[in-house]
Amino acid sequence: MSRSSCIDLVPLGLEGIIGCYLIDSPEPTVVDPGPASSADRLLEELRGHGIGPTDLRHIALTHIHLDHAGATGHLTKWFPRATVHVHHVGASHLVDPTELVANTRRAFGPATDELWGDVKPVPSDRMREWSPGDRGPWGELRPFATPGHIGHHVSYLDERDGTLYSGDSMGVALSGSPPHPMGPPPAVDVPAWLATIEEVGKIGPERLALTHFGFRTDVEPYRAELQRRIEDMAARTASALKAGDSSQAEIFDREVRDEMTPYMGEERAGRYFEMFPPRNDWAGISFYLESNS
C-alpha cells in the first residue's frame, strides 16, 4: 500500500512536470516542496490532504535547486513545527538565498521570477544539516548521499514500502518516457553519478519517486537505461570536444526533444523545454569533462 502521494505543482499551468511528495507517517513529511512560484498551490493541496498548520513535521530536501527547494522558506512560515533537512553543503544557501537566486537568474534570465517565484530565506534554527552517516528525519526514512547531478544531492528511502525519493539523481521521465539525465552546469560529476546509479541498484528500492515526475516501478530496467544514457552522453560529449564540433550540442537537443515529444504532446513538450532545454544538460557534461581534462 502506498504511503505517499505525489502532489502535482503544475508550474506555469504545466501538469506532470514538477512533483512534491507527501509521506504519510506519524511525523508527516514532504520531500522537495518545489518552486516558490507553486507555493500557494502546494499549501492548498496539503490542506486538501488534511495537513494543518501544526501537522507538518519535516521538509526533506534532495538538493537546493529552486525547482526543488524554492518554496521551503514559505513552508517554514506556514508550518511552524516543521524542520528542514538538507545536506550541510547547501544549508547556508537557504539561510541567505541571494547567491542561489543570482546564479539561477544567470541561467534563466528574465524568466527567473515567473518560473521560480519569490524565494524566502529559511531560518537557521529551523534546519537540521545532514552529513553522510547521519540519521534521517525519522527512523524508517533513511537518507543516502546520491551525488552526480550535484555534489550535495541526497535521496531518501522509506523502508516501510521501499520507495526511494530520488530528486534528480535518477533522472527525469515525463509521461512514461525513457529516463533523461538532467544535469546543467556547473555541478555535474559523471563518475559520481554513475556510482550513485550503482548504489541505487545495491539498495534495491521497490519504486522510484521522481521529482520530474511521478512513481516508477520498473526500477532495474530504468536504472540500467539511465546508466547507459549517461555513459553514452559522456562519450559523445568527449568526442565532440576532442573534434571541436560545437554542433553536437544542438543535435543532442533536437534528439531529446524528438524522443520525448510523443510522450508529452507537442505543445506541452515545447513549453517544458523552454524551462529545461536539453542543450543545458550537454553543457553540464561538457563543463565537467573540460574541468577535469
Backbone hydrogen bonds, N-H to C=O, Kabsch-Sander energy under -0.5 kcal/mol:
donor,donor_aa,acceptor,acceptor_aa,energy
5,S,22,L,-2.2
7,I,5,S,-0.7
7,I,20,C,-3.7
8,D,6,C,-0.7
9,L,7,I,-0.6
9,L,18,I,-2.4
13,G,10,V,-1.7
14,L,11,P,-2.4
15,E,13,G,-0.7
17,I,14,L,-0.5
19,G,211,T,-2.4
20,C,7,I,-2.3
21,Y,31,V,-1.9
22,L,5,S,-2.4
22,L,20,C,-0.5
23,I,21,Y,-0.6
23,I,29,T,-3.5
24,D,3,R,-3.4
24,D,22,L,-0.5
25,S,23,I,-0.7
29,T,23,I,-1.6
30,V,58,H,-2.3
31,V,21,Y,-2.5
32,D,30,V,-0.5
32,D,60,A,-2.2
34,G,68,H,-2.7
36,A,116,W,-1.1
37,S,116,W,-0.6
38,S,35,P,-1.6
39,A,36,A,-1.6
42,L,38,S,-2.3
43,L,39,A,-2.5
44,E,40,D,-2.2
45,E,41,R,-2.5
46,L,42,L,-2.8
47,R,43,L,-2.3
48,G,44,E,-1.9
49,H,45,E,-1.2
49,H,46,L,-0.5
50,G,47,R,-1.9
51,I,46,L,-2.7
52,G,50,G,-0.9
55,D,52,G,-1.8
56,L,52,G,-1.0
57,R,28,P,-2.4
58,H,28,P,-1.6
59,I,83,T,-2.8
60,A,30,V,-3.0
61,L,59,I,-0.6
61,L,85,H,-2.7
68,H,65,H,-2.1
69,A,65,H,-2.6
70,G,66,L,-1.3
71,A,34,G,-2.7
72,T,69,A,-1.9
73,G,120,K,-0.5
75,L,71,A,-2.0
76,T,72,T,-2.0
77,K,73,G,-0.9
77,K,74,H,-0.6
78,W,74,H,-1.8
79,F,75,L,-2.7
81,R,53,P,-0.6
82,A,79,F,-1.9
83,T,57,R,-2.5
84,V,126,R,-3.0
85,H,59,I,-3.0
86,V,84,V,-0.5
86,V,128,R,-1.6
88,H,130,W,-2.8
90,G,87,H,-1.2
91,A,87,H,-1.0
92,S,88,H,-0.5
93,H,90,G,-0.9
94,L,90,G,-0.6
94,L,91,A,-1.6
95,V,91,A,-1.6
96,D,92,S,-2.1
99,E,96,D,-0.5
101,V,97,P,-2.9
102,A,98,T,-2.3
103,N,99,E,-2.7
104,T,100,L,-1.9
105,R,101,V,-2.5
106,R,102,A,-1.9
107,A,103,N,-1.3
108,F,104,T,-2.5
109,G,105,R,-2.7
111,A,108,F,-1.3
112,T,109,G,-2.0
115,L,111,A,-2.7
116,W,112,T,-3.0
117,G,112,T,-0.5
117,G,113,D,-1.9
119,V,117,G,-0.9
120,K,70,G,-0.6
122,V,94,L,-2.3
126,R,123,P,-1.9
127,M,124,S,-1.3
128,R,84,V,-3.3
129,E,127,M,-0.5
130,W,86,V,-3.2
134,D,131,S,-2.7
141,L,138,W,-1.9
142,R,140,E,-0.8
142,R,157,L,-3.0
144,F,155,S,-2.8
146,T,153,H,-2.5
153,H,150,I,-1.4
154,V,62,T,-2.4
155,S,144,F,-2.6
156,Y,165,Y,-1.7
157,L,142,R,-3.2
158,D,156,Y,-0.6
158,D,163,T,-2.9
159,E,140,E,-2.8
159,E,157,L,-1.0
161,D,158,D,-0.9
162,G,158,D,-2.0
163,T,158,D,-0.8
164,L,207,R,-2.5
165,Y,156,Y,-3.3
165,Y,163,T,-0.6
166,S,164,L,-1.1
166,S,209,A,-1.3
167,G,209,A,-0.6
169,S,166,S,-2.3
171,G,168,D,-1.8
172,V,180,H,-2.6
173,A,212,H,-2.0
177,S,174,L,-1.2
180,H,172,V,-2.2
182,M,180,H,-1.2
183,G,181,P,-0.6
187,A,184,P,-0.7
189,D,148,G,-2.2
193,W,189,D,-2.3
194,L,190,V,-2.4
195,A,191,P,-2.3
196,T,192,A,-2.2
197,I,193,W,-2.1
198,E,194,L,-1.9
199,E,195,A,-2.4
200,V,196,T,-2.5
201,G,197,I,-1.5
202,K,198,E,-1.5
203,I,199,E,-2.4
204,G,200,V,-2.3
206,E,162,G,-1.9
207,R,162,G,-1.6
208,L,216,R,-2.8
209,A,164,L,-2.7
210,L,208,L,-0.6
210,L,214,G,-2.6
211,T,167,G,-1.2
212,H,167,G,-0.5
213,F,210,L,-0.6
214,G,210,L,-1.8
216,R,208,L,-2.2
219,V,217,T,-1.6
222,Y,218,D,-2.3
223,R,219,V,-3.0
224,A,220,E,-2.5
225,E,221,P,-2.2
226,L,222,Y,-2.4
227,Q,223,R,-2.2
228,R,224,A,-2.2
229,R,225,E,-2.3
230,I,226,L,-2.3
231,E,227,Q,-2.4
232,D,228,R,-2.5
233,M,229,R,-2.6
234,A,230,I,-2.5
235,A,231,E,-2.1
236,R,232,D,-2.6
237,T,233,M,-2.4
238,A,234,A,-2.5
239,S,235,A,-2.2
240,A,236,R,-2.4
241,L,237,T,-2.6
242,K,238,A,-2.3
243,A,239,S,-2.0
244,G,240,A,-0.9
244,G,241,L,-0.5
245,D,240,A,-2.5
246,S,244,G,-1.0
248,Q,245,D,-1.1
249,A,246,S,-1.0
251,I,247,S,-1.8
252,F,248,Q,-2.6
253,D,249,A,-2.2
254,R,250,E,-2.3
255,E,251,I,-2.2
256,V,252,F,-2.4
257,R,253,D,-2.0
258,D,254,R,-2.8
259,E,255,E,-2.1
260,M,256,V,-2.3
261,T,257,R,-2.2
263,Y,260,M,-0.8
264,M,260,M,-1.6
265,G,261,T,-3.3
269,A,265,G,-2.7
270,G,266,E,-2.4
271,R,267,E,-1.9
272,Y,268,R,-2.3
273,F,269,A,-2.6
274,E,270,G,-0.8
275,M,271,R,-0.9
275,M,272,Y,-1.0
276,F,272,Y,-2.3
280,N,277,P,-1.8
281,D,277,P,-0.6
281,D,278,P,-0.9
282,W,278,P,-1.7
283,A,279,R,-2.2
284,G,280,N,-1.7
285,I,281,D,-1.9
286,S,282,W,-2.6
287,F,283,A,-2.6
288,Y,284,G,-1.9
289,L,285,I,-2.7
290,E,286,S,-2.8
291,S,287,F,-2.2
292,N,288,Y,-1.2
293,S,290,E,-0.8
